Amino acid sequence: MLKLALPVTLVLILSACDSLRTLVPASSLPKIAPVNRVRLLPGQQVILPLTITPPDSGTPLAPTVVSSPAPELLSATLVGNELTLQASATALPQGLIPVTVTVSAGEKSAILRIPVEIGDLIEREYDRFNALRAQASLPAVTFDTGASMNCWMHGRYMMVNEIIGHNQNPALPFASPEGLACAKSSNVAWNEVPLSKLSVLTPSTSTLFTAPFHALGMLRPTQQTVGIGVFTVPSSYPNYARLGSGITSSGGGIPSVQRMTFPGDKATTDMGRYNGGEWPDPLTACPDLDPQKAGLPLIAATFISGATTATEATLTSAGQDIPVCAYGSMQYVNTKDKPGDYVGGLINAQDMGRNILQSSGAVFVIPKQPLEGGKTYQASVKINGQLVQWSFMTAVTFQEQSLPGTTRQQIR
């Protein structure tokens, strides 16, 4: 059991960039001191002393209400001003679970969400996210706790209702405004992962960065924050876990750089292939490409919004040509995928793909065979007639999730 001593801070709060929700003057509200993110191992318990202060008006406080959204995974009990959190001994990795503390005085109340992680998956996903940005020679971003809690809620909605997408039906279990906020603004994924690999894989980030339409939005040079939320349940496949996740990339305006490539120039990547499952499908514009052999999609972006065309694309290693399929927004064709369900209505897959490429002035170059480890590659492509050239290396040993058959996934 862990017992944490927290600093006393008698202020109007936003817990780890999330929520004390109110529209009334702070002086008339009760106050709750902020509580930092909590991490528990399965079966572990922690006691958090809460600092609660009545409003300046002197209105007496009603009993504090504490609620866990998933008591079967994480129980929350309050004795006096000490909050006890207990992770289930059988809980799979989760995070961030929002435990809600509500303090009322008269008709006014303050609400605090305490972010709780079971296991260390979210921390590893965050480290992996920044490591993959580094593979594009891009800076690290900070962690968005509030967005991460929202995406845990949307992950649960997706897994329980067996739906993956960017919308929620309020009539279904676990629909919520917070989950919908994640759905509308995040990359979302559904992964099947061997239980024996949960402690080493980073299914959400590694999967999404091999999916070029989704990777592009996480590779903006001006991005400032990322929220990562994962809800995990046992899979119907023996000895597998099923994960519903969301990644929210936020912040920054129009990049001042003239281009971005992934992998970056002179950078080293530890991924070698496309893992599949992306909507819109990036391979529909490459009819002669075997989906089982597709290499890691390469990305070149100018960040000049407008229609793009890819021509004269090449990829070589040690003087040997590697066949590729390259396309821009004007060349992307997809008549296979069903429309996607978004707030506001259905969106055609081809239109979505073209819009993503156009908004970043980007093209994709997809090798027709997996990249090999320990190699140096030279890539080039003309974007609207302007030549982009770069070289990159591959690690001697690829990250495990970049190997065939390790996981199954759907990406939206």
C-alpha positions in Angstrom: 0.0 0.0 0.0 1.2 3.5 -0.9 0.4 6.6 1.2 1.1 9.9 -0.5 1.5 13.2 1.2 0.3 15.9 -1.1 1.0 19.7 -1.0 -1.8 21.9 0.3 -2.8 24.3 -2.5 -6.0 26.3 -1.7 -6.7 27.6 -5.2 -9.3 27.2 -7.9 -8.0 24.1 -9.6 -7.6 22.3 -12.9 -6.3 18.8 -12.0 -3.3 18.0 -14.3 -4.7 20.3 -17.0 -8.2 18.9 -16.5 -11.3 19.9 -14.7 -12.7 21.8 -11.9 -15.8 22.7 -13.8 -17.6 25.9 -12.9 -19.1 29.1 -14.3 -19.5 30.9 -11.0 -17.0 33.1 -9.1 -14.3 31.1 -7.4 -14.9 32.8 -4.0 -18.3 31.3 -3.8 -17.1 27.7 -4.5 -15.6 25.0 -2.4 -12.0 24.2 -3.3 -10.1 21.0 -3.9 -6.3 20.9 -4.0 -5.0 19.3 -7.2 -4.0 15.7 -7.2 -1.3 14.5 -9.5 -1.5 11.4 -11.8 -1.5 8.1 -9.9 -0.1 4.9 -11.1 -0.9 1.5 -9.5 0.1 -2.0 -10.2 -2.7 -4.7 -10.3 -3.7 -5.4 -6.7 -2.0 -2.3 -5.4 -3.6 0.3 -3.1 -2.8 4.0 -2.5 -4.2 6.5 0.0 -4.5 10.1 -1.1 -5.2 12.9 1.5 -7.5 15.4 -0.1 -7.4 19.0 0.8 -10.9 20.5 0.7 -11.8 24.1 1.7 -15.3 25.6 2.1 -16.2 28.7 0.1 -15.5 32.1 1.4 -19.2 32.6 2.0 -19.0 30.2 4.9 -21.7 27.9 3.4 -21.2 24.5 5.0 -19.9 21.6 2.9 -22.1 18.7 2.0 -20.5 15.2 2.2 -17.9 14.7 -0.5 -18.9 12.2 -3.2 -16.2 10.0 -4.9 -16.9 7.9 -7.9 -14.9 5.4 -10.0 -16.2 4.9 -13.5 -15.1 1.2 -13.4 -15.2 -0.1 -9.8 -14.6 -3.6 -11.1 -11.1 -2.4 -12.1 -10.5 0.4 -9.6 -12.4 1.0 -6.4 -12.5 4.4 -4.7 -13.6 4.9 -1.1 -13.4 8.0 1.1 -13.0 8.0 4.9 -12.8 11.5 6.2 -10.6 13.3 3.7 -8.5 10.3 2.8 -9.3 8.7 -0.5 -8.3 5.0 -1.0 -7.8 3.7 -4.5 -7.5 0.0 -5.0 -6.6 -1.6 -8.3 -8.1 -5.1 -9.0 -5.6 -7.9 -8.8 -6.7 -9.1 -12.2 -6.9 -5.8 -14.0 -5.2 -5.5 -17.4 -3.3 -2.3 -18.2 -5.6 0.7 -18.2 -5.4 4.4 -18.4 -6.1 7.0 -17.6 -9.1 6.2 -15.5 -10.9 9.3 -14.3 -11.9 9.1 -10.6 -14.3 11.9 -9.8 -14.4 13.9 -6.6 -17.4 16.2 -6.1 -17.6 18.8 -3.3 -20.8 20.8 -2.8 -21.7 23.8 -0.7 -25.3 24.7 -1.0 -26.3 24.7 -4.7 -22.7 25.1 -5.9 -20.1 22.4 -6.4 -16.6 21.7 -7.6 -15.6 18.6 -9.6 -12.1 17.2 -9.8 -11.0 14.3 -12.0 -8.1 12.3 -10.6 -6.2 10.5 -13.4 -5.2 6.9 -12.5 -3.2 4.4 -14.5 -3.1 0.7 -13.8 0.2 -0.7 -15.0 2.7 1.3 -17.0 1.3 1.0 -20.6 0.4 4.7 -20.9 3.8 5.8 -19.8 5.4 3.4 -22.3 3.0 4.6 -25.1 4.0 8.2 -24.4 7.7 7.5 -24.5 7.2 5.6 -27.7 5.2 8.4 -29.2 8.0 10.9 -28.7 10.6 8.3 -29.9 8.7 7.9 -33.1 8.5 11.7 -33.6 12.3 11.7 -33.1 12.5 9.2 -36.0 11.1 12.1 -38.1 13.6 14.5 -36.4 10.8 16.2 -34.6 10.7 17.5 -31.0 9.0 15.8 -28.1 5.5 16.9 -26.9 4.1 17.1 -23.4 1.4 14.8 -22.0 -2.2 15.9 -21.9 -3.8 14.3 -18.9 -7.4 15.5 -19.6 -7.4 14.2 -23.2 -6.0 10.9 -22.0 -8.9 10.4 -19.5 -11.4 11.2 -22.3 -9.8 8.7 -24.6 -9.9 5.9 -21.9 -13.6 6.6 -21.8 -14.0 6.4 -25.6 -11.9 3.3 -25.6 -14.3 1.6 -23.2 -17.2 2.7 -25.3 -15.7 1.1 -28.4 -14.7 -2.1 -26.7 -18.0 -2.7 -24.9 -20.2 -1.8 -27.9 -17.8 -3.4 -30.5 -17.7 -0.1 -32.5 -14.7 1.7 -33.7 -15.1 5.3 -34.9 -15.2 9.0 -34.4 -18.7 9.3 -33.0 -20.9 8.0 -30.1 -24.5 6.9 -29.9 -25.8 8.4 -26.7 -28.2 5.4 -26.3 -25.4 2.9 -26.0 -23.6 2.0 -22.8 -20.8 4.2 -21.7 -21.5 7.0 -24.1 -20.4 10.3 -22.6 -19.5 13.9 -23.5 -15.9 13.3 -22.5 -15.6 10.2 -24.6 -17.2 12.0 -27.5 -14.7 14.8 -27.2 -12.0 12.1 -27.8 -13.9 10.5 -30.6 -14.1 13.8 -32.5 -10.5 14.8 -32.3 -8.4 11.7 -32.0 -6.8 8.8 -33.9 -8.6 5.7 -32.6 -7.6 2.1 -32.8 -8.7 -1.4 -31.9 -5.8 -3.9 -31.2 -5.6 -7.6 -30.4 -2.3 -8.2 -28.6 -0.9 -11.4 -27.0 -1.2 -11.2 -23.2 2.5 -12.3 -23.0 3.5 -9.1 -25.0 1.5 -6.5 -23.1 4.4 -5.6 -21.0 6.7 -4.9 -23.9 4.6 -3.7 -26.8 3.1 -0.2 -27.4 0.1 -1.2 -29.5 -1.5 2.2 -30.0 1.4 4.4 -31.0 3.4 1.7 -33.0 0.3 0.8 -35.0 -0.7 4.3 -35.8 2.7 5.4 -36.9 2.8 2.6 -39.5 -0.6 3.9 -40.9 0.3 6.9 -43.0 -3.0 8.8 -43.0 -3.0 8.7 -39.2 0.8 9.2 -38.8 0.7 12.4 -40.7 -1.4 14.2 -38.1 1.0 13.1 -35.3 4.1 14.3 -37.2 3.3 18.0 -37.4 6.4 20.0 -36.3 4.2 22.4 -34.3 2.4 19.8 -32.2 2.6 20.7 -28.5 0.7 18.0 -26.6 -0.5 14.4 -26.9 -3.2 12.6 -25.0 -3.2 8.8 -24.9 -6.0 6.7 -23.5 -6.3 2.8 -23.5 -9.1 0.6 -22.3 -8.1 -3.1 -22.1 -10.3 -6.3 -21.9 -9.6 -10.0 -22.4 -10.0 -10.9 -26.1 -12.2 -13.7 -27.5 -8.9 -15.0 -28.9 -7.3 -17.3 -26.4 -4.4 -15.6 -24.5 -4.9 -12.3 -26.2 -6.0 -8.9 -24.9 -8.2 -6.4 -26.8 -7.4 -2.7 -26.5 -9.5 0.3 -27.5 -7.4 3.4 -27.7 -7.4 7.1 -28.7 -4.5 9.5 -29.3 -5.2 13.2 -29.3 -2.6 15.4 -31.0 -3.0 19.1 -30.2 -1.4 22.5 -30.4 0.6 24.5 -32.9 -0.2 26.5 -36.0 1.0 26.3 -39.5 4.5 24.8 -39.5 7.3 27.2 -40.5 9.4 24.4 -41.9 9.3 23.8 -45.6 9.1 20.0 -45.4 8.9 17.0 -43.2 9.8 13.4 -44.1 9.2 10.2 -42.2 11.6 8.7 -41.5 13.6 11.9 -41.2 16.7 12.7 -43.2 19.7 10.9 -41.6 17.3 9.4 -39.0 17.0 5.8 -38.0 13.7 3.9 -37.8 13.0 0.6 -36.1 9.9 -0.1 -38.1 10.0 -1.9 -41.4 6.5 -2.7 -42.7 2.8 -1.6 -42.9 0.8 -3.5 -40.4 -2.6 -3.1 -42.0 -6.0 -2.2 -40.7 -6.1 1.5 -41.6 -9.2 3.4 -42.8 -8.9 4.9 -45.3 -6.9 2.1 -46.8 -3.5 3.5 -48.0 -3.0 0.6 -50.4 -6.1 1.0 -52.6 -4.1 3.4 -54.8 -1.5 0.6 -55.3 -3.5 -2.2 -57.0 -0.3 -4.3 -57.8 1.0 -4.1 -54.2 0.7 -7.3 -52.1 -0.8 -6.1 -48.7 1.2 -8.9 -47.0 4.5 -7.4 -48.2 4.0 -3.7 -48.0 6.9 -1.9 -46.4 6.7 1.0 -44.0 4.9 3.9 -45.8 7.3 6.8 -46.3 5.9 10.3 -45.9 7.0 13.6 -47.5 5.0 16.8 -46.5 5.5 20.4 -47.5 2.8 21.8 -45.2 1.6 24.0 -48.1 -2.1 23.2 -48.2 -3.2 22.3 -51.7 -3.7 19.4 -54.1 -0.6 17.2 -54.5 0.8 14.9 -57.1 3.7 12.4 -56.6 6.0 11.7 -59.6 9.4 10.0 -60.2 9.5 8.3 -56.8 12.5 6.1 -56.1 13.9 4.1 -53.2 17.3 2.5 -53.3 19.7 0.7 -50.9 23.3 -0.2 -51.7 22.6 0.6 -55.3 19.6 -1.6 -55.6 16.2 -0.2 -56.6 13.3 -1.1 -54.4 9.9 -0.9 -56.2 7.5 1.7 -54.7 4.0 3.0 -55.2 3.7 6.8 -54.7 0.7 9.1 -54.8 -0.6 12.4 -53.7 -4.1 13.7 -53.1 -4.9 13.9 -56.8 -3.9 10.3 -57.3 -5.5 8.6 -54.3 -8.3 6.3 -55.3 -10.5 4.3 -52.9 -13.8 2.7 -53.9 -13.4 -0.2 -51.5 -13.9 1.2 -48.0 -17.3 2.0 -46.6 -17.9 5.6 -45.4 -16.7 6.6 -42.0 -19.1 7.6 -39.2 -18.3 11.1 -38.0 -20.2 13.7 -35.9 -22.2 15.5 -38.6 -22.6 12.5 -40.9 -20.8 9.9 -43.0 -17.6 10.8 -44.8 -16.4 9.0 -48.0 -13.1 7.2 -47.5 -11.6 8.6 -50.8 -12.6 12.1 -49.9 -11.1 11.7 -46.4 -7.8 10.4 -47.7 -7.5 13.2 -50.3 -8.3 15.8 -47.7 -5.6 14.6 -45.3 -3.0 14.6 -48.0 -4.1 18.0 -49.3 -4.2 19.7 -45.9 -0.5 18.9 -45.3 0.7 19.2 -48.9 1.8 15.6 -48.5 2.5 12.5 -50.6 3.1 8.8 -49.6 5.8 6.5 -51.0 5.0 2.9 -50.1 7.7 0.2 -50.7 6.4 -2.9 -52.3 8.5 -5.0 -49.9 9.3 -4.7 -46.2 12.4 -2.6 -45.3 15.4 -4.7 -44.1 17.2 -4.1 -40.9 20.6 -2.5 -40.7 20.4 -0.8 -44.1 20.7 2.7 -45.4 18.0 3.9 -47.8 17.9 6.8 -50.2 14.4 8.1 -51.1 13.2 10.7 -53.5 9.9 12.0 -54.9 8.7 15.0 -56.8 5.7 16.8 -55.1 4.0 18.9 -57.7 7.3 18.9 -59.6 9.5 19.9 -56.7 12.1 17.3 -55.8 12.4 16.0 -52.2 15.3 13.8 -51.4 16.4 12.2 -48.2 18.2 9.2 -46.7 17.5 7.2 -43.6 18.7 4.1 -41.8 16.9 1.1 -40.4 17.8 -0.4 -37.0 19.5 -3.8 -37.0 16.7 -5.1 -34.9 13.1 -3.9 -35.6 10.6 -3.0 -32.9 8.6 -6.2 -32.3 5.3 -4.8 -33.4 6.8 -4.2 -36.8 7.1 -7.9 -37.3 4.4 -9.9 -39.2 1.6 -11.5 -37.2 2.4 -9.9 -33.8 -0.9 -8.0 -33.5 -4.2 -7.5 -35.3 -5.7 -4.0 -35.6 -8.3 -1.7 -36.9 -7.5 2.0 -37.2 -9.8 4.9 -37.7 
